[in-house]
Amino acid sequence: MRKRATYAGFTTLGIAVGVLVSPPAVQAAVNYFDTTKTVSGTGSVACPAGTRMTGGGVGSLPDDVFGYTSSREYLLTGSMPNANGWKATAKQITGKYSDANGWTFRTTSYSAKVFAVCAS
């Protein structure tokens, strides 16, 4: 029996068959997620032995705070692969106001939360 089917705007004629075959990409994705593990840490993180890092990133930084006499801001300065893991660098900028000196600022390093996706 011949049936007419439309796919993405194209009409084809073919024989109806009762077997559906999954594309290889779907099975590959299932296997990939079965063999991955996400690890997280502060500042930097490494994948466990026997795995390879396939991706990574940094979590969100805390909200900036601005007041009449003080402020606190966060700045992400780097997010990159590091050996077999991921590393992120950030800064915290703290400001204080006084009538005598006006605004003064101090910059310190901040350890952001990072994650790495590891596959075996």
Chimera marker file (.cmm) of the C-alpha trace (Angstrom):
<marker_set name="trace">
<marker id="1" x="0.000" y="0.000" z="0.000" r="1" g="1" b="0" radius="0.5"/>
<marker id="2" x="1.446" y="3.396" z="-0.979" r="1" g="1" b="0" radius="0.5"/>
<marker id="3" x="1.030" y="6.384" z="1.297" r="1" g="1" b="0" radius="0.5"/>
<marker id="4" x="1.768" y="10.027" z="0.771" r="1" g="1" b="0" radius="0.5"/>
<marker id="5" x="3.821" y="11.677" z="3.509" r="1" g="1" b="0" radius="0.5"/>
<marker id="6" x="4.841" y="15.286" z="4.017" r="1" g="1" b="0" radius="0.5"/>
<marker id="7" x="8.108" y="16.167" z="5.777" r="1" g="1" b="0" radius="0.5"/>
<marker id="8" x="9.221" y="19.773" z="6.219" r="1" g="1" b="0" radius="0.5"/>
<marker id="9" x="7.108" y="20.918" z="3.292" r="1" g="1" b="0" radius="0.5"/>
<marker id="10" x="8.177" y="18.124" z="0.895" r="1" g="1" b="0" radius="0.5"/>
<marker id="11" x="5.710" y="15.503" z="-0.261" r="1" g="1" b="0" radius="0.5"/>
<marker id="12" x="6.978" y="12.002" z="-0.938" r="1" g="1" b="0" radius="0.5"/>
<marker id="13" x="5.408" y="8.764" z="-2.055" r="1" g="1" b="0" radius="0.5"/>
<marker id="14" x="6.553" y="5.599" z="-0.411" r="1" g="1" b="0" radius="0.5"/>
<marker id="15" x="5.570" y="2.259" z="0.965" r="1" g="1" b="0" radius="0.5"/>
<marker id="16" x="4.365" y="2.271" z="4.555" r="1" g="1" b="0" radius="0.5"/>
<marker id="17" x="6.531" y="0.152" z="6.796" r="1" g="1" b="0" radius="0.5"/>
<marker id="18" x="5.814" y="-0.656" z="10.428" r="1" g="1" b="0" radius="0.5"/>
<marker id="19" x="9.431" y="-0.188" z="11.614" r="1" g="1" b="0" radius="0.5"/>
<marker id="20" x="10.868" y="3.110" z="12.837" r="1" g="1" b="0" radius="0.5"/>
<marker id="21" x="14.620" y="3.492" z="13.017" r="1" g="1" b="0" radius="0.5"/>
<marker id="22" x="16.195" y="6.029" z="15.389" r="1" g="1" b="0" radius="0.5"/>
<marker id="23" x="18.892" y="8.166" z="13.846" r="1" g="1" b="0" radius="0.5"/>
<marker id="24" x="22.417" y="7.356" z="15.063" r="1" g="1" b="0" radius="0.5"/>
<marker id="25" x="22.753" y="10.841" z="16.616" r="1" g="1" b="0" radius="0.5"/>
<marker id="26" x="19.988" y="10.071" z="19.102" r="1" g="1" b="0" radius="0.5"/>
<marker id="27" x="21.740" y="6.928" z="20.339" r="1" g="1" b="0" radius="0.5"/>
<marker id="28" x="25.066" y="8.773" z="20.520" r="1" g="1" b="0" radius="0.5"/>
<marker id="29" x="23.465" y="11.463" z="22.690" r="1" g="1" b="0" radius="0.5"/>
<marker id="30" x="22.015" y="8.825" z="25.019" r="1" g="1" b="0" radius="0.5"/>
<marker id="31" x="25.429" y="7.159" z="25.355" r="1" g="1" b="0" radius="0.5"/>
<marker id="32" x="27.112" y="10.533" z="25.943" r="1" g="1" b="0" radius="0.5"/>
<marker id="33" x="24.810" y="11.455" z="28.817" r="1" g="1" b="0" radius="0.5"/>
<marker id="34" x="25.152" y="7.972" z="30.317" r="1" g="1" b="0" radius="0.5"/>
<marker id="35" x="28.928" y="8.421" z="30.561" r="1" g="1" b="0" radius="0.5"/>
<marker id="36" x="29.168" y="12.037" z="31.751" r="1" g="1" b="0" radius="0.5"/>
<marker id="37" x="29.450" y="13.461" z="35.210" r="1" g="1" b="0" radius="0.5"/>
<marker id="38" x="29.318" y="17.108" z="36.267" r="1" g="1" b="0" radius="0.5"/>
<marker id="39" x="31.668" y="18.119" z="39.063" r="1" g="1" b="0" radius="0.5"/>
<marker id="40" x="31.726" y="21.498" z="40.761" r="1" g="1" b="0" radius="0.5"/>
<marker id="41" x="33.933" y="23.463" z="43.093" r="1" g="1" b="0" radius="0.5"/>
<marker id="42" x="35.123" y="26.935" z="44.017" r="1" g="1" b="0" radius="0.5"/>
<marker id="43" x="37.723" y="28.675" z="41.858" r="1" g="1" b="0" radius="0.5"/>
<marker id="44" x="38.771" y="25.557" z="39.942" r="1" g="1" b="0" radius="0.5"/>
<marker id="45" x="37.723" y="21.949" z="39.588" r="1" g="1" b="0" radius="0.5"/>
<marker id="46" x="39.301" y="18.832" z="38.057" r="1" g="1" b="0" radius="0.5"/>
<marker id="47" x="37.657" y="15.830" z="36.441" r="1" g="1" b="0" radius="0.5"/>
<marker id="48" x="38.133" y="12.495" z="38.223" r="1" g="1" b="0" radius="0.5"/>
<marker id="49" x="40.835" y="10.091" z="37.050" r="1" g="1" b="0" radius="0.5"/>
<marker id="50" x="39.773" y="8.092" z="33.998" r="1" g="1" b="0" radius="0.5"/>
<marker id="51" x="37.572" y="10.894" z="32.626" r="1" g="1" b="0" radius="0.5"/>
<marker id="52" x="38.144" y="13.802" z="30.246" r="1" g="1" b="0" radius="0.5"/>
<marker id="53" x="36.761" y="17.297" z="30.507" r="1" g="1" b="0" radius="0.5"/>
<marker id="54" x="34.324" y="18.032" z="27.662" r="1" g="1" b="0" radius="0.5"/>
<marker id="55" x="33.066" y="21.410" z="28.839" r="1" g="1" b="0" radius="0.5"/>
<marker id="56" x="32.660" y="23.673" z="31.793" r="1" g="1" b="0" radius="0.5"/>
<marker id="57" x="31.674" y="27.064" z="33.028" r="1" g="1" b="0" radius="0.5"/>
<marker id="58" x="31.093" y="29.372" z="35.935" r="1" g="1" b="0" radius="0.5"/>
<marker id="59" x="27.999" y="29.914" z="38.032" r="1" g="1" b="0" radius="0.5"/>
<marker id="60" x="26.421" y="33.308" z="38.533" r="1" g="1" b="0" radius="0.5"/>
<marker id="61" x="28.183" y="35.826" z="40.736" r="1" g="1" b="0" radius="0.5"/>
<marker id="62" x="26.469" y="37.406" z="43.757" r="1" g="1" b="0" radius="0.5"/>
<marker id="63" x="24.345" y="40.487" z="43.144" r="1" g="1" b="0" radius="0.5"/>
<marker id="64" x="26.070" y="43.846" z="43.285" r="1" g="1" b="0" radius="0.5"/>
<marker id="65" x="25.112" y="46.040" z="46.254" r="1" g="1" b="0" radius="0.5"/>
<marker id="66" x="25.106" y="49.848" z="46.120" r="1" g="1" b="0" radius="0.5"/>
<marker id="67" x="24.357" y="51.992" z="49.178" r="1" g="1" b="0" radius="0.5"/>
<marker id="68" x="24.886" y="55.596" z="50.267" r="1" g="1" b="0" radius="0.5"/>
<marker id="69" x="28.120" y="54.832" z="52.115" r="1" g="1" b="0" radius="0.5"/>
<marker id="70" x="29.187" y="51.438" z="50.788" r="1" g="1" b="0" radius="0.5"/>
<marker id="71" x="29.145" y="49.301" z="47.673" r="1" g="1" b="0" radius="0.5"/>
<marker id="72" x="30.154" y="45.802" z="46.638" r="1" g="1" b="0" radius="0.5"/>
<marker id="73" x="30.538" y="44.695" z="43.028" r="1" g="1" b="0" radius="0.5"/>
<marker id="74" x="31.671" y="41.430" z="41.430" r="1" g="1" b="0" radius="0.5"/>
<marker id="75" x="33.528" y="41.115" z="38.142" r="1" g="1" b="0" radius="0.5"/>
<marker id="76" x="34.244" y="37.879" z="36.265" r="1" g="1" b="0" radius="0.5"/>
<marker id="77" x="37.755" y="38.210" z="34.830" r="1" g="1" b="0" radius="0.5"/>
<marker id="78" x="38.214" y="34.753" z="33.297" r="1" g="1" b="0" radius="0.5"/>
<marker id="79" x="36.548" y="31.395" z="32.639" r="1" g="1" b="0" radius="0.5"/>
<marker id="80" x="38.694" y="28.782" z="30.902" r="1" g="1" b="0" radius="0.5"/>
<marker id="81" x="39.767" y="25.140" z="30.610" r="1" g="1" b="0" radius="0.5"/>
<marker id="82" x="42.479" y="24.245" z="33.119" r="1" g="1" b="0" radius="0.5"/>
<marker id="83" x="44.359" y="20.957" z="32.551" r="1" g="1" b="0" radius="0.5"/>
<marker id="84" x="41.579" y="18.339" z="32.865" r="1" g="1" b="0" radius="0.5"/>
<marker id="85" x="39.048" y="20.684" z="34.448" r="1" g="1" b="0" radius="0.5"/>
<marker id="86" x="37.797" y="24.259" z="34.564" r="1" g="1" b="0" radius="0.5"/>
<marker id="87" x="38.976" y="27.457" z="36.227" r="1" g="1" b="0" radius="0.5"/>
<marker id="88" x="37.346" y="30.846" z="36.805" r="1" g="1" b="0" radius="0.5"/>
<marker id="89" x="38.811" y="34.063" z="38.155" r="1" g="1" b="0" radius="0.5"/>
<marker id="90" x="36.839" y="36.968" z="39.558" r="1" g="1" b="0" radius="0.5"/>
<marker id="91" x="37.248" y="40.137" z="41.572" r="1" g="1" b="0" radius="0.5"/>
<marker id="92" x="35.250" y="41.722" z="44.361" r="1" g="1" b="0" radius="0.5"/>
<marker id="93" x="35.382" y="45.526" z="44.500" r="1" g="1" b="0" radius="0.5"/>
<marker id="94" x="34.351" y="47.031" z="47.832" r="1" g="1" b="0" radius="0.5"/>
<marker id="95" x="33.715" y="50.749" z="48.164" r="1" g="1" b="0" radius="0.5"/>
<marker id="96" x="33.338" y="52.916" z="51.278" r="1" g="1" b="0" radius="0.5"/>
<marker id="97" x="32.327" y="56.531" z="51.511" r="1" g="1" b="0" radius="0.5"/>
<marker id="98" x="33.359" y="59.012" z="54.188" r="1" g="1" b="0" radius="0.5"/>
<marker id="99" x="32.846" y="62.774" z="54.333" r="1" g="1" b="0" radius="0.5"/>
<marker id="100" x="36.574" y="63.277" z="54.885" r="1" g="1" b="0" radius="0.5"/>
<marker id="101" x="37.891" y="61.116" z="52.003" r="1" g="1" b="0" radius="0.5"/>
<marker id="102" x="34.985" y="60.609" z="49.607" r="1" g="1" b="0" radius="0.5"/>
<marker id="103" x="34.816" y="57.171" z="47.976" r="1" g="1" b="0" radius="0.5"/>
<marker id="104" x="37.672" y="54.695" z="48.419" r="1" g="1" b="0" radius="0.5"/>
<marker id="105" x="37.749" y="51.288" z="46.732" r="1" g="1" b="0" radius="0.5"/>
<marker id="106" x="39.525" y="48.034" z="47.481" r="1" g="1" b="0" radius="0.5"/>
<marker id="107" x="39.826" y="45.150" z="45.017" r="1" g="1" b="0" radius="0.5"/>
<marker id="108" x="40.299" y="41.559" z="46.174" r="1" g="1" b="0" radius="0.5"/>
<marker id="109" x="40.161" y="38.241" z="44.352" r="1" g="1" b="0" radius="0.5"/>
<marker id="110" x="36.916" y="36.280" z="44.540" r="1" g="1" b="0" radius="0.5"/>
<marker id="111" x="36.545" y="32.510" z="44.088" r="1" g="1" b="0" radius="0.5"/>
<marker id="112" x="33.597" y="31.906" z="41.819" r="1" g="1" b="0" radius="0.5"/>
<marker id="113" x="31.705" y="28.607" z="41.684" r="1" g="1" b="0" radius="0.5"/>
<marker id="114" x="32.766" y="26.561" z="38.667" r="1" g="1" b="0" radius="0.5"/>
<marker id="115" x="31.728" y="23.279" z="37.071" r="1" g="1" b="0" radius="0.5"/>
<marker id="116" x="33.201" y="20.846" z="34.578" r="1" g="1" b="0" radius="0.5"/>
<marker id="117" x="31.473" y="18.196" z="32.481" r="1" g="1" b="0" radius="0.5"/>
<marker id="118" x="33.571" y="15.020" z="32.488" r="1" g="1" b="0" radius="0.5"/>
<marker id="119" x="33.113" y="12.004" z="30.199" r="1" g="1" b="0" radius="0.5"/>
<marker id="120" x="34.581" y="8.543" z="30.485" r="1" g="1" b="0" radius="0.5"/>
<link id1="1" id2="2" r="1" g="1" b="0" radius="0.2"/>
<link id1="2" id2="3" r="1" g="1" b="0" radius="0.2"/>
<link id1="3" id2="4" r="1" g="1" b="0" radius="0.2"/>
<link id1="4" id2="5" r="1" g="1" b="0" radius="0.2"/>
<link id1="5" id2="6" r="1" g="1" b="0" radius="0.2"/>
<link id1="6" id2="7" r="1" g="1" b="0" radius="0.2"/>
<link id1="7" id2="8" r="1" g="1" b="0" radius="0.2"/>
<link id1="8" id2="9" r="1" g="1" b="0" radius="0.2"/>
<link id1="9" id2="10" r="1" g="1" b="0" radius="0.2"/>
<link id1="10" id2="11" r="1" g="1" b="0" radius="0.2"/>
<link id1="11" id2="12" r="1" g="1" b="0" radius="0.2"/>
<link id1="12" id2="13" r="1" g="1" b="0" radius="0.2"/>
<link id1="13" id2="14" r="1" g="1" b="0" radius="0.2"/>
<link id1="14" id2="15" r="1" g="1" b="0" radius="0.2"/>
<link id1="15" id2="16" r="1" g="1" b="0" radius="0.2"/>
<link id1="16" id2="17" r="1" g="1" b="0" radius="0.2"/>
<link id1="17" id2="18" r="1" g="1" b="0" radius="0.2"/>
<link id1="18" id2="19" r="1" g="1" b="0" radius="0.2"/>
<link id1="19" id2="20" r="1" g="1" b="0" radius="0.2"/>
<link id1="20" id2="21" r="1" g="1" b="0" radius="0.2"/>
<link id1="21" id2="22" r="1" g="1" b="0" radius="0.2"/>
<link id1="22" id2="23" r="1" g="1" b="0" radius="0.2"/>
<link id1="23" id2="24" r="1" g="1" b="0" radius="0.2"/>
<link id1="24" id2="25" r="1" g="1" b="0" radius="0.2"/>
<link id1="25" id2="26" r="1" g="1" b="0" radius="0.2"/>
<link id1="26" id2="27" r="1" g="1" b="0" radius="0.2"/>
<link id1="27" id2="28" r="1" g="1" b="0" radius="0.2"/>
<link id1="28" id2="29" r="1" g="1" b="0" radius="0.2"/>
<link id1="29" id2="30" r="1" g="1" b="0" radius="0.2"/>
<link id1="30" id2="31" r="1" g="1" b="0" radius="0.2"/>
<link id1="31" id2="32" r="1" g="1" b="0" radius="0.2"/>
<link id1="32" id2="33" r="1" g="1" b="0" radius="0.2"/>
<link id1="33" id2="34" r="1" g="1" b="0" radius="0.2"/>
<link id1="34" id2="35" r="1" g="1" b="0" radius="0.2"/>
<link id1="35" id2="36" r="1" g="1" b="0" radius="0.2"/>
<link id1="36" id2="37" r="1" g="1" b="0" radius="0.2"/>
<link id1="37" id2="38" r="1" g="1" b="0" radius="0.2"/>
<link id1="38" id2="39" r="1" g="1" b="0" radius="0.2"/>
<link id1="39" id2="40" r="1" g="1" b="0" radius="0.2"/>
<link id1="40" id2="41" r="1" g="1" b="0" radius="0.2"/>
<link id1="41" id2="42" r="1" g="1" b="0" radius="0.2"/>
<link id1="42" id2="43" r="1" g="1" b="0" radius="0.2"/>
<link id1="43" id2="44" r="1" g="1" b="0" radius="0.2"/>
<link id1="44" id2="45" r="1" g="1" b="0" radius="0.2"/>
<link id1="45" id2="46" r="1" g="1" b="0" radius="0.2"/>
<link id1="46" id2="47" r="1" g="1" b="0" radius="0.2"/>
<link id1="47" id2="48" r="1" g="1" b="0" radius="0.2"/>
<link id1="48" id2="49" r="1" g="1" b="0" radius="0.2"/>
<link id1="49" id2="50" r="1" g="1" b="0" radius="0.2"/>
<link id1="50" id2="51" r="1" g="1" b="0" radius="0.2"/>
<link id1="51" id2="52" r="1" g="1" b="0" radius="0.2"/>
<link id1="52" id2="53" r="1" g="1" b="0" radius="0.2"/>
<link id1="53" id2="54" r="1" g="1" b="0" radius="0.2"/>
<link id1="54" id2="55" r="1" g="1" b="0" radius="0.2"/>
<link id1="55" id2="56" r="1" g="1" b="0" radius="0.2"/>
<link id1="56" id2="57" r="1" g="1" b="0" radius="0.2"/>
<link id1="57" id2="58" r="1" g="1" b="0" radius="0.2"/>
<link id1="58" id2="59" r="1" g="1" b="0" radius="0.2"/>
<link id1="59" id2="60" r="1" g="1" b="0" radius="0.2"/>
<link id1="60" id2="61" r="1" g="1" b="0" radius="0.2"/>
<link id1="61" id2="62" r="1" g="1" b="0" radius="0.2"/>
<link id1="62" id2="63" r="1" g="1" b="0" radius="0.2"/>
<link id1="63" id2="64" r="1" g="1" b="0" radius="0.2"/>
<link id1="64" id2="65" r="1" g="1" b="0" radius="0.2"/>
<link id1="65" id2="66" r="1" g="1" b="0" radius="0.2"/>
<link id1="66" id2="67" r="1" g="1" b="0" radius="0.2"/>
<link id1="67" id2="68" r="1" g="1" b="0" radius="0.2"/>
<link id1="68" id2="69" r="1" g="1" b="0" radius="0.2"/>
<link id1="69" id2="70" r="1" g="1" b="0" radius="0.2"/>
<link id1="70" id2="71" r="1" g="1" b="0" radius="0.2"/>
<link id1="71" id2="72" r="1" g="1" b="0" radius="0.2"/>
<link id1="72" id2="73" r="1" g="1" b="0" radius="0.2"/>
<link id1="73" id2="74" r="1" g="1" b="0" radius="0.2"/>
<link id1="74" id2="75" r="1" g="1" b="0" radius="0.2"/>
<link id1="75" id2="76" r="1" g="1" b="0" radius="0.2"/>
<link id1="76" id2="77" r="1" g="1" b="0" radius="0.2"/>
<link id1="77" id2="78" r="1" g="1" b="0" radius="0.2"/>
<link id1="78" id2="79" r="1" g="1" b="0" radius="0.2"/>
<link id1="79" id2="80" r="1" g="1" b="0" radius="0.2"/>
<link id1="80" id2="81" r="1" g="1" b="0" radius="0.2"/>
<link id1="81" id2="82" r="1" g="1" b="0" radius="0.2"/>
<link id1="82" id2="83" r="1" g="1" b="0" radius="0.2"/>
<link id1="83" id2="84" r="1" g="1" b="0" radius="0.2"/>
<link id1="84" id2="85" r="1" g="1" b="0" radius="0.2"/>
<link id1="85" id2="86" r="1" g="1" b="0" radius="0.2"/>
<link id1="86" id2="87" r="1" g="1" b="0" radius="0.2"/>
<link id1="87" id2="88" r="1" g="1" b="0" radius="0.2"/>
<link id1="88" id2="89" r="1" g="1" b="0" radius="0.2"/>
<link id1="89" id2="90" r="1" g="1" b="0" radius="0.2"/>
<link id1="90" id2="91" r="1" g="1" b="0" radius="0.2"/>
<link id1="91" id2="92" r="1" g="1" b="0" radius="0.2"/>
<link id1="92" id2="93" r="1" g="1" b="0" radius="0.2"/>
<link id1="93" id2="94" r="1" g="1" b="0" radius="0.2"/>
<link id1="94" id2="95" r="1" g="1" b="0" radius="0.2"/>
<link id1="95" id2="96" r="1" g="1" b="0" radius="0.2"/>
<link id1="96" id2="97" r="1" g="1" b="0" radius="0.2"/>
<link id1="97" id2="98" r="1" g="1" b="0" radius="0.2"/>
<link id1="98" id2="99" r="1" g="1" b="0" radius="0.2"/>
<link id1="99" id2="100" r="1" g="1" b="0" radius="0.2"/>
<link id1="100" id2="101" r="1" g="1" b="0" radius="0.2"/>
<link id1="101" id2="102" r="1" g="1" b="0" radius="0.2"/>
<link id1="102" id2="103" r="1" g="1" b="0" radius="0.2"/>
<link id1="103" id2="104" r="1" g="1" b="0" radius="0.2"/>
<link id1="104" id2="105" r="1" g="1" b="0" radius="0.2"/>
<link id1="105" id2="106" r="1" g="1" b="0" radius="0.2"/>
<link id1="106" id2="107" r="1" g="1" b="0" radius="0.2"/>
<link id1="107" id2="108" r="1" g="1" b="0" radius="0.2"/>
<link id1="108" id2="109" r="1" g="1" b="0" radius="0.2"/>
<link id1="109" id2="110" r="1" g="1" b="0" radius="0.2"/>
<link id1="110" id2="111" r="1" g="1" b="0" radius="0.2"/>
<link id1="111" id2="112" r="1" g="1" b="0" radius="0.2"/>
<link id1="112" id2="113" r="1" g="1" b="0" radius="0.2"/>
<link id1="113" id2="114" r="1" g="1" b="0" radius="0.2"/>
<link id1="114" id2="115" r="1" g="1" b="0" radius="0.2"/>
<link id1="115" id2="116" r="1" g="1" b="0" radius="0.2"/>
<link id1="116" id2="117" r="1" g="1" b="0" radius="0.2"/>
<link id1="117" id2="118" r="1" g="1" b="0" radius="0.2"/>
<link id1="118" id2="119" r="1" g="1" b="0" radius="0.2"/>
<link id1="119" id2="120" r="1" g="1" b="0" radius="0.2"/>
</marker_set>
